[in-house]
Amino acid sequence: ILLYGRALDFAFFNDDPSGHFAWMESRSFLDFFSSSADYGYYRPIVFVTLKSLVTLGSYNATLFHALLLLLNSANVAMLWLLACRLSGSRAYAWAVALIFITFPFSYEAVAYVASLTHPLLLFWLLLTILLYQQARASLSHSRFYDIVAFSTLLLGLFTHENGLFIPLAL
């Protein structure tokens, strides 16, 4: 919030209203999954998310920027947890989280609504990895974590074409 809170006051810019929003206007949620031939990218989860926010709050830019801020915060928390689990060191996990939050690997990731695909894909990737780790560590051998991890993997695949990286990361 300290680093990116100003983004809540930003308006839409560049291709936000004219690009993504204009293309989604005449389509139903189901249409996003059936085809995106005239758009160029197959990212149904992103379009469902954007259209849901339009349905909830019209074209309120603050709502869209709040989602990006929330996603970035969740990604930092999950990255901290993953780093802590992998290294066994809280100090290392804090270093990783602080580096990521100050430099999220894309200048657009937190303040540009049209970049929703990137933080959302990272969200599904981190969540899938954490759930997969939990499934492997589960003493009860419950299939619950496997099923949920597979579900978040699918959501990642339907979020961005780079979602194909998720199975490789596992």
N, C-alpha and C positions, 0 to 999 in steps of 0.2 A: 504494500500500500504506500509506503514511504517513497519508494523509487518510481512507481508507476501510477500513483493515485491521480495525478493530473490528467491522465488519459480519460477519466470519467467525464471530464468537461469537454472533451474533443467532439467535434461534429463528425459526420460522415465525410469522407473525402475520396478522391480518385475514383475508383470503379465501384465503390460500395453500393450506392443507390442505382446507378445506371447499369452496372454489370450484373452482379449476382441477383440483386433484388428484381430488376426488370425481367430477367429470364425466369425467375420463380413465380412471378405474379399469376400467370394463367395455368399453373400446374398444381396438381393435387399431390399430397404426400406420397401416394402410391406411384404417381408418374415419375418421381425421382428415382425409383428403383427399376423402372421398366426401360428407361432410355435417357440418355443425355447427348444424343448424337448432334443436336444443334447447339450444344453448349461447348463441347470439346473435352470436358473432364467428367468422369463418372465418380461423383462424390455424394451419394445420396444422404448419408448421415449429416454431412455439413448442411445440405439444403433443407433437410428436415429440421435441423436445429435453427437455422436462420428463419425459416418460415414459421416455426413455433414461436420464436421471439417476436416476429411481426404480429402474429395472432394475439400474443399476450399483451404487448405494449405498443402496438403500432410501430412506427419508425422512430422509436425513442433511442437515440444514439447512446445515451448513458447506459441503458439496459444491455446493449451489445458490448460496450466497453467493459461493463461489470462482469459479463460472462468471461471475457478474455482475461481479466484480472483474477477471477476465481480459478479459471483453468491454470493460469501461471502459478498461482499459489498452491494449488493441488499438486501440480507437477513438481514444484520445489519440495513439497513435503514427501512425496513418493520417492523422489530422487535421494533425499536425505535418508529415508528408510532403506532403500536399496543399497546405498553406499555403506550404511551402518551394518546391514546384514552381511554384505560381501567382505567388508574389511574388518568388522568387529571393533571398529574404533569410532566413537562419537566425534572426536576431534576431526578425523578425516571426513566424516559425513557432513559436519558443519562447513568444512572448507569447500567440499564439493557443492553443497547447497548455496553457499554464499557466492561462489564463482558463477554458478548457473543463474542465480537471480539477478546478478549484476550484468551478465552477458548471456542472454537466452539463445544464443546462436543464430538469431535473426533479428535484425533491427525492427522488423514489423510485428514480431510475435505478440506483443502485448498491446500495442496502440492502434493497430490497423485491422479493422473488422474483417476485411477481405482475407486476412491471413489466418482466419479461424482454423483452417485445415491443419496448420502446423502444430499449434498447441493442443488441438483436439487429438490429432494422431499421436503425439507424444503422451498424452493422457492415457489413451488406450494401450499404447506400448508398455508404459511403466506399470499400469494396473495389471496387464496380462502377465508380465514377468513376475510381479509380486505374488499374484494368485497362483501362478505356476510353481513358484518356490514354495508357497504354502501347501500346495497339493503334494509336492514331493516330500515335505517335512511332516505332513500330517500322520500322526501315530494311528489314528483310527482308519486310515486309508479310505476316507470318505471321498466319494466321487464328486461331492459338491464343488470343491475348488477346481477340479478338472473341468466341470461343466461351465462354471462361471468364467474361468480363464479362456475356454474355447469361445464363449459368447463375446467376451471383450476382444478377443482376437478377430472375430468376424466383424465387430463394430469398427475396428481399426482398418480392416480390409475395405470396408465400405465408406471410410472417411477420406482416404487419400491413396493414390496409387503407390506411394511409398510404404503403405501398410503391408506390402509383401515382405518387408524387412522383419516383421514381427515373428513369423515362424522361424526365420533364420536366427533371430536373437535368442529364441528359446533353445 
